[in-house]
Structures are given as C-alpha cells and as structure tokens.
Amino acid sequence: MKKYAKKIVSFALVVMMAMTMFVPVFANGEISVYLDNEKVQFDVAPLLVNGRTMVPMRAIFEKLGAVVYWDDITRTAIAQKGNVNVSISIDDATLYKNGEPIVLDVPAQLNGGRTLVPLRAVSEAFECDVQWDGDTQTVNIYNNKNYKQIQEAVTKLTDWININYNNDTYYKEYTQEIGNYYFTVYGDSLSCSYFSLYDGNYNIHIMLSASKYSGVCSMEKEKNFASGKILNSSASSNQLELTYDNFESDYTGDKEIILDKFDKSVEGTLIVFDNFLKEINIGLTLKDFGFECDFSEKSLQQSIAFEELRDFILYYQETKNSDKAEMVRVYENSNGSTQYSMLYDDKKDVIRLTNTRIYRGSYTYISIDLTPDNQVYECSFYFAKSKSSTPDFEATYIIDAKTFGEKSNIHFEKMKGNKSNANSYKEVAKLMSLDMLDYLDWVFSSVDYVEFSTNDFGFNLK
C-alpha cells in the first residue's frame, strides 16, 4: 500500500509541476516595451512566463512592420515582412521562420482573450536586436540586427569629435567644402548643405543612431520639405533604399524631382562621411554604421560637377526663354564655322556635348554624352557633304576618360555609309573630341561660381 501511495504522491507532484509550468508570473510592476526608442502600447499588458516576456501577437507583429494572417482552423498566426515569413501556433513550442523550426522556451498561449507570443523569439525572427533591463523591467527592441556594432561606432565617433573638434561654437564639427557643397559632420550626426545659384538652398540632415537612420531634406527657395528613413543599402547595387514618411511643398513641379535631389544629396553626404572616416583613421568605416555601399570621392566630384553643369545649362535655357535646355556658341571665319553646344537630356540624365564644323561646305559632327557616374562615355560621329544632305558616313565610338588623350586611338562601331575614309574620320573624331573638352574646360573656368573641370569627369588632358 505504501508503495502505491508513493507512486500517487509522485504522480501528483508531476501533475502539479505540469500545471504550474506555464502559469504566468507577474513582475513587480509594469513591463515596458520600446521599439526604436518609442514605447509600444498594448491592450493586454505584457507578462512574464517562465522568465519570458509575453505580448499580444498581432500588436507586436504589426509594430515590427509585418502583415499578419490568422488561420482559425489550425490556430496559427502567419506574419510576413519582406522575405521573412514567420508562423506560430497556440500551445506549440516551435516557431517557424521561412519553414525552418525554432524551439521556444514558452509556447504561444491564450490569455485575456488575446494570443500571447514570446517577445524575444518573434522579434529576433525578424532580425531585430532585443535587450532586457531587469532593473527597470524594460524590453528594448531595435529594428536593426547590427545595433550593438552601430552603437559602439556612434559612441567612438562622438568621443573622437568631442576631443578633436572642441570648438567655441555650439557644435563640435568637421566641415569639407566641394564646389558649392558644404558637408559637415557633427558629433553624432551628418549634414550636407548645398547652395545653387539657380535652384535655391538645399539642406540635408542625416541623424545617425544605432536604432535607425533618418533624414530631413529642406529646399528653402520653394519652401520644400521632406523627411524619411534610410532603410537599407546594398553592396551589390551600390544604391541606397530610402522611404519618405513626410513631405510638404509649395513647389508646383514634380514631387519626384525634389525627392530625387534628396536621394542624391544623402548619397553625397555618405560619400563625404566615408572619406572623413578614412581621413581621421580611427578604425571606423561605413560598414560599422550599417551601410554596405562602396562609395568613392571621385564619384562624388563627378556627380557634383555634373549637377553644376546641368544647372548652368538650365539657367541658360531660362535666360533665353527657350523650351530646349541648350547652350550654344558659334565661331565663324572665312572658311566656315565651328559650333559648340551643351544640351541636357532629362530623360536619359545625360549632358550631350556637341562639336559641329562646317568647312567649305562639308559638315562634320561629333557628340559626347557625359553622365553623373560612369566615366566611359558614348560618342557619335558623322560626316556629310553638306549640312542638308544625307550623311556620307556615320559611326559610334566610346571614350574611356581615364585613358583618352592626344595619343589615343578611336575605334568606330556601327559604321554606316562610305567606309573608305574611316581611318581619317577617326583622327578627325579624336581631334574634335579633344577640342570639345577644351571648350568645356573654358566654360568651367569662365564661370566664377563653378569650381570644376573636365578632370572631375575623369579626363586628364593636361
């Protein structure tokens, strides 16, 4: 009888343990949950179960930016965010991330009419960083898996600037000037202010923090304003992904024009920041701040030079009251004339430089398409016996700015017409291209507020 009594007592203990295994244990006081430093409000208060913070399922999934679906038959929640799919079922101690099982300490469960899920497990499934502060009973969630790394980088940079740029001014700052752009790095932020004679003032401010990146763009002339976040950066595309959660404007034109300026200015700011980190040499790179894009100072110089030249052409268009954004100069002599023109093509985002010569009735034309990024430029050539006649010969060619010069050879492609004089035409195309670039340098040097040259497009003709 005693033998059976011991078994009954043992069984009772097991049952009691099983019954208490998932009984909520309420903390002394409220458990607070913060997502990117903003407090999350729940209609059912978070509670502790076996040392795990449990929160209402739908509320936390939606706060994390996921779309939630509920399967009433299997009592399963499915949350989708980007390429991450998470599913969790009531009373099941396994969470599935993109089909891969993750064992939970505490299963999802019903409480107070709400399905509660383990906060850390579901947050980490969406690549968030989760920190628990037992003293204040606070859970901090950061929508960035590199939170700790970025926080250390921000702290290290802030400390360095506070020591090395302890100016009398309110801000401790580092400033770099490129053309009409002024880039400033403060102790814990980045900013770029840009002045353009034609378009007004543009100010970009990027706040750097471990939890998120945010940006503000203001254009003072037309009272434009946009704010947004840098969501991601891709090493493969070298493109930033930005989103805008606020936009205000008195500008009557295209909203996308303003946001495009924001995109380019944010990229320019990060390029300067990258070079600043290299200059101070304290062991930090853009990757330490969560950016994967590979930028270079040269691309920034070229991008800014392109914008300056484009704005100059647009200004010329306005002063001439023309619907064609083109600047033309003509030089004449007894044998004919030489015409230089610069035309901005907004559809292709290229500046087309052209050199047209009329010599004793014959007509020769070359063009070079400048871009804001790539330093390999597309060109074209054609020759006609008269300006109004069908071209006797035409072809395309490529100029690699890094190697192009007086000793370069032109290689024609897609040749049409009489090819017997192709070799002579190649030499003419080279000389006219060099002449066009010399003219471009003259334009740059003759405008006081433009501090660039063909060197900024990769050419080294000196």
VENNOR-V610963 format. One record per pair of residues at least 24 apart in sequence whose C-alpha atoms are under 8 Angstrom apart, sorted by the first residue. I is the first residue (numbers start at 1). J is the second residue. D is the distance in whole Angstrom. If there is no record, write none. Layout:
# VENNOR-V610963
I/J/D + I/J/D
This chain:
# VENNOR-V610963
21/50/7 + 22/49/6 + 22/50/7 + 22/106/7 + 23/49/7 + 24/48/6 + 24/49/5 + 24/50/7 + 25/49/5 + 25/50/7 + 29/137/8 + 30/137/7 + 31/137/5 + 31/138/6 + 31/139/8 + 32/137/6 + 32/138/5 + 32/139/6 + 33/138/6 + 33/139/5 + 33/140/6 + 33/141/8 + 34/138/8 + 34/139/6 + 34/140/5 + 34/141/6 + 35/63/8 + 35/140/6 + 35/141/5 + 35/142/6 + 35/143/7 + 36/140/7 + 36/141/6 + 36/142/5 + 36/143/7 + 36/211/5 + 36/212/7 + 37/140/7 + 37/141/8 + 37/142/8 + 37/211/8 + 44/112/7 + 44/114/7 + 49/106/7 + 50/106/7 + 52/105/8 + 52/106/7 + 52/118/6 + 52/119/8 + 52/120/8 + 53/118/6 + 53/119/6 + 53/120/7 + 54/116/6 + 54/117/5 + 54/118/5 + 54/119/6 + 55/116/5 + 55/117/6 + 55/118/7 + 55/119/6 + 56/114/6 + 56/115/6 + 56/116/4 + 56/117/6 + 57/114/8 + 57/115/6 + 57/116/5 + 57/117/5 + 58/115/8 + 60/119/8 + 61/122/8 + 64/123/8 + 64/126/8 + 64/143/8 + 81/126/8 + 84/126/7 + 86/122/8 + 86/125/7 + 90/115/7 + 97/125/7 + 142/211/5 + 143/211/6 + 143/212/7 + 144/210/8 + 144/211/6 + 144/212/7 + 146/210/8 + 146/290/7 + 147/210/5 + 147/211/6 + 148/210/7 + 149/288/6 + 149/289/7 + 150/209/7 + 150/210/5 + 150/288/6 + 150/289/5 + 150/290/7 + 151/209/7 + 151/210/5 + 153/284/7 + 153/288/6 + 153/289/6 + 154/188/6 + 154/208/7 + 154/209/7 + 154/210/7 + 154/289/7 + 155/188/8 + 157/187/7 + 157/188/7 + 158/186/8 + 158/187/4 + 158/188/6 + 159/187/8 + 161/186/7 + 161/187/6 + 162/187/7 + 176/272/8 + 178/301/8 + 179/304/8 + 179/450/7 + 179/451/5 + 179/452/7 + 180/449/8 + 180/450/8 + 183/269/7 + 183/272/7 + 185/273/7 + 190/269/7 + 190/273/8 + 191/269/7 + 192/265/7 + 192/266/8 + 192/269/6 + 198/311/7 + 198/312/8 + 198/315/6 + 199/311/8 + 204/262/7 + 204/265/7 + 204/266/7 + 206/266/8 + 210/289/8 + 215/266/8 + 217/262/6 + 222/249/7 + 222/250/6 + 222/251/5 + 223/249/6 + 223/250/6 + 223/251/7 + 224/248/6 + 224/249/4 + 224/250/6 + 224/251/7 + 224/258/8 + 225/249/6 + 226/259/8 + 232/291/7 + 233/291/6 + 233/292/6 + 233/293/6 + 234/291/8 + 234/292/6 + 234/293/6 + 235/292/5 + 235/293/5 + 235/294/7 + 236/293/8 + 237/293/8 + 238/292/8 + 238/293/5 + 238/294/6 + 238/295/8 + 239/293/7 + 240/267/7 + 240/293/8 + 268/300/6 + 270/295/8 + 271/295/6 + 271/296/6 + 271/297/6 + 271/300/7 + 272/297/7 + 272/300/8 + 298/456/7 + 299/372/8 + 299/373/6 + 301/456/6 + 302/372/6 + 302/373/7 + 302/456/5 + 302/457/5 + 302/458/8 + 303/372/5 + 303/373/6 + 304/372/8 + 305/372/8 + 305/452/6 + 305/453/8 + 305/456/7 + 305/457/8 + 306/351/8 + 306/370/8 + 306/371/7 + 306/372/5 + 307/372/8 + 308/450/7 + 310/344/6 + 310/351/7 + 313/342/7 + 313/343/7 + 313/344/7 + 314/344/8 + 335/359/6 + 335/360/6 + 336/360/6 + 336/361/7 + 340/436/7 + 340/439/8 + 353/436/7 + 354/436/7 + 355/432/7 + 355/433/8 + 355/436/6 + 358/387/8 + 361/385/7 + 361/386/5 + 361/387/8 + 362/386/5 + 362/387/7 + 363/387/5 + 366/429/7 + 366/432/7 + 366/433/7 + 367/433/8 + 368/433/8 + 370/457/8 + 375/400/6 + 375/401/6 + 375/402/8 + 375/457/6 + 375/458/6 + 376/400/4 + 376/401/6 + 377/401/7 + 381/429/7 + 391/417/8 + 392/417/6 + 392/418/6 + 393/417/5 + 393/418/6 + 393/419/7 + 401/457/7 + 401/458/5 + 401/459/5 + 401/460/8 + 402/458/6 + 402/459/6 + 402/460/7 + 403/459/8 + 404/459/7 + 404/460/8 + 405/434/7 + 405/460/8 + 405/461/6 + 406/430/8 + 406/431/8 + 406/434/8
